[in-house]
Amino acid sequence: MKDKLSNMTIERREITDWSLTFVMLLALMEAMVVPPLGEMGLLNRTLADAIFISVLALGAWLLFDRTSIGKVFVAIATVSVVLRIASLIWPEYHYPYADAWVSGLALLAMSWLMITYTLAPGSINAHRIAGGVGAYLLLGIAFAQLHRLIAMKFEGAYLLLGNPATFEQMDWRLNYFSFVVLTTLGFGDITPAHALAKSLSTLQALIGVLYPVVFLGWVVSNTRPDMDHRD
């Protein structure tokens, strides 16, 4: 029985590690492929929403476990998917503020779950590194949803080329802006103007600076034992 449980644990770890890479690729597509295609007019909002739904649904399927954060993620992701599907079927009943809130929370929970898997006990491998990158990408996408909420609520909350921008002008650009802030690249064509936009950008920049330090620290701490035991 003990050997059977041990084999199940190993199998689960292997499945989870493989899932980290797959979710990272999904996050990469959502972060780096969908927004520019939408901004260039090659992708409409309906198809973009369908891709977003697929990312959350696949993420819930691949990362689900019975831990508290796993259950919370699946619950929030389910609500987010239902809201998106409802908005596609019945546009007149679309609730954009609720959608942005729930989508942001679902992505944050998904990122946290990725981090817990990535930092779980076990040897470092390519999947674990991909999981760390995927969690970082999900953070950027999650903050983009929160910036979206502010842009919808307060017109002119962001400046585009020095001029107050409407939500329609900012919609496809918020993902790009989010990663500019997260990576502390520096403001250029888009800058926050509203107090809430500035506060959210400050919080995001702090997380963007601290995350790589913590992640690299984990990598070093997990590689040091092998180095110390070499003769």
C-alpha positions in Angstrom: 0.0 0.0 0.0 2.8 2.4 0.9 4.6 1.7 -2.4 1.3 2.3 -4.3 0.8 5.7 -2.6 4.4 6.6 -3.3 4.0 5.8 -7.0 0.8 7.8 -7.1 2.6 10.8 -5.5 5.4 10.5 -8.1 2.9 10.3 -10.9 1.0 13.3 -9.6 4.2 15.3 -9.4 5.2 14.4 -12.9 1.7 15.4 -14.2 1.9 18.6 -12.2 5.4 19.5 -13.5 4.3 18.9 -17.1 1.3 21.0 -16.5 3.4 24.0 -15.4 5.0 24.2 -18.9 1.7 23.9 -20.7 0.1 26.6 -18.5 3.1 28.8 -19.1 2.6 28.5 -22.9 -1.1 29.4 -22.5 -0.1 32.4 -20.4 2.5 33.4 -23.1 -0.2 33.3 -25.8 -2.6 35.3 -23.7 0.0 37.9 -22.8 2.1 38.2 -26.0 -0.1 37.0 -28.9 -3.7 38.0 -28.3 -3.3 41.7 -27.5 -1.2 42.8 -30.5 -3.5 40.8 -32.8 -6.4 42.7 -31.3 -4.7 46.0 -31.6 -3.9 45.4 -35.2 -7.5 44.5 -35.9 -6.7 40.9 -36.7 -8.6 39.5 -33.7 -12.1 40.6 -32.6 -13.2 40.8 -28.9 -15.4 37.8 -29.3 -12.6 35.5 -30.3 -10.3 37.0 -27.7 -12.9 36.3 -25.0 -13.1 32.7 -26.3 -9.3 32.3 -26.0 -9.4 33.8 -22.5 -12.2 31.3 -21.5 -10.1 28.4 -22.9 -7.0 29.6 -20.9 -8.9 29.6 -17.6 -10.7 26.4 -18.3 -7.5 24.5 -19.3 -5.7 26.0 -16.3 -8.4 24.8 -14.0 -8.3 21.4 -15.4 -4.5 21.1 -15.4 -3.9 22.7 -12.0 -6.9 21.6 -9.9 -6.1 20.0 -6.6 -8.0 19.7 -3.3 -6.0 22.3 -1.4 -7.8 25.6 -0.3 -6.1 27.7 -3.0 -6.9 25.0 -5.6 -10.6 25.1 -4.7 -10.7 28.9 -4.6 -9.1 29.1 -8.0 -11.5 26.7 -9.6 -14.5 28.5 -8.0 -13.4 31.9 -9.2 -12.4 30.7 -12.6 -15.8 29.1 -13.0 -17.6 32.4 -12.2 -15.3 34.2 -14.7 -15.9 31.7 -17.4 -19.7 31.9 -16.9 -19.6 35.7 -17.0 -17.6 35.6 -20.3 -19.8 33.0 -21.9 -23.0 34.9 -20.8 -21.7 38.1 -22.3 -21.0 36.3 -25.6 -24.5 34.8 -25.7 -26.4 37.7 -24.2 -24.4 40.9 -24.8 -27.2 43.1 -23.3 -26.5 41.4 -19.9 -22.8 42.0 -20.0 -21.4 43.2 -16.7 -17.9 44.6 -17.5 -17.0 45.7 -14.0 -17.8 42.4 -12.5 -16.1 40.6 -15.3 -12.8 42.6 -14.8 -12.9 42.0 -11.0 -13.5 38.3 -11.3 -11.1 37.8 -14.1 -8.3 39.6 -12.2 -9.0 37.5 -9.1 -9.1 34.3 -11.1 -5.7 35.0 -12.7 -4.1 36.0 -9.4 -5.3 32.7 -7.8 -4.0 30.8 -10.9 -0.7 32.6 -10.5 -0.5 31.7 -6.8 -1.3 28.1 -7.5 1.4 28.0 -10.1 3.9 29.4 -7.6 2.9 26.8 -4.9 3.5 24.0 -7.4 6.8 25.6 -8.6 8.2 26.0 -5.1 6.9 22.6 -3.8 9.5 20.2 -2.6 11.3 18.4 -5.4 14.2 18.8 -7.7 14.6 21.7 -10.1 13.7 20.9 -13.7 12.7 22.7 -16.9 9.0 22.4 -15.9 9.6 24.2 -12.6 11.5 27.0 -14.3 8.6 27.3 -16.8 6.2 27.4 -13.9 8.0 30.3 -12.4 7.9 32.2 -15.7 4.2 31.3 -16.2 3.3 32.6 -12.7 5.0 35.9 -13.6 3.1 36.1 -16.9 -0.2 35.4 -15.2 0.6 38.2 -12.7 1.0 40.6 -15.6 -2.3 39.5 -17.2 -4.1 39.7 -13.9 -3.0 43.3 -13.3 -4.0 44.2 -16.8 -7.6 43.2 -15.8 -7.4 45.5 -12.8 -6.1 48.3 -14.9 -9.0 47.6 -17.3 -11.4 48.1 -14.4 -9.9 51.5 -13.6 -9.9 52.5 -17.2 -13.6 51.6 -17.6 -14.6 53.4 -14.3 -12.6 56.6 -14.8 -12.2 58.0 -18.3 -8.8 59.6 -18.7 -7.3 57.6 -15.9 -4.4 56.8 -18.3 -2.7 59.1 -20.7 -1.8 58.0 -24.2 1.0 60.0 -25.7 0.3 62.7 -23.1 -3.4 62.9 -23.7 -6.3 61.5 -21.6 -7.4 58.2 -23.2 -10.8 56.6 -23.4 -11.3 53.0 -22.5 -11.7 52.1 -26.2 -8.3 53.5 -26.9 -6.7 51.7 -23.9 -8.5 48.4 -24.2 -6.0 46.4 -26.3 -3.1 48.4 -24.9 -3.6 47.6 -21.2 -1.8 44.2 -21.4 1.3 46.0 -22.8 1.1 48.7 -20.2 0.8 46.1 -17.4 4.0 44.4 -18.4 5.8 47.7 -18.8 5.0 48.4 -15.1 5.6 44.8 -13.9 9.1 44.7 -15.5 9.8 48.3 -14.4 10.7 49.2 -18.0 9.5 52.7 -17.4 6.6 54.8 -18.6 6.6 55.9 -22.2 3.6 56.2 -24.5 1.2 55.3 -21.7 1.2 56.8 -18.2 -1.2 56.5 -15.2 -3.0 59.7 -14.4 -5.7 58.8 -11.9 -4.7 58.2 -8.2 -5.9 54.6 -8.3 -4.0 53.9 -11.5 -0.9 55.3 -9.9 -1.3 53.3 -6.7 -2.0 50.1 -8.6 1.1 50.7 -10.8 3.2 51.2 -7.7 2.1 48.0 -6.1 2.6 46.1 -9.4 6.1 47.5 -9.8 7.1 46.4 -6.3 5.8 42.9 -7.0 7.6 42.9 -10.3 10.9 43.8 -8.6 10.6 41.4 -5.7 9.3 38.3 -7.6 12.5 37.6 -9.6 14.6 38.0 -6.4 12.5 35.5 -4.5 12.3 33.1 -7.5 16.1 33.2 -8.1 16.7 32.7 -4.4 14.6 29.6 -4.5 16.5 28.3 -7.5 19.9 28.9 -5.7 18.7 27.4 -2.5 17.6 24.2 -4.3 20.8 23.8 -6.3 23.2 24.5 -3.5 22.9 21.1 -1.8 24.1 19.3 -4.9 27.0 21.6 -5.2 28.0 21.2 -1.5 28.1 17.4 -1.8 30.4 17.3 -4.8 33.9 16.0 -4.0 
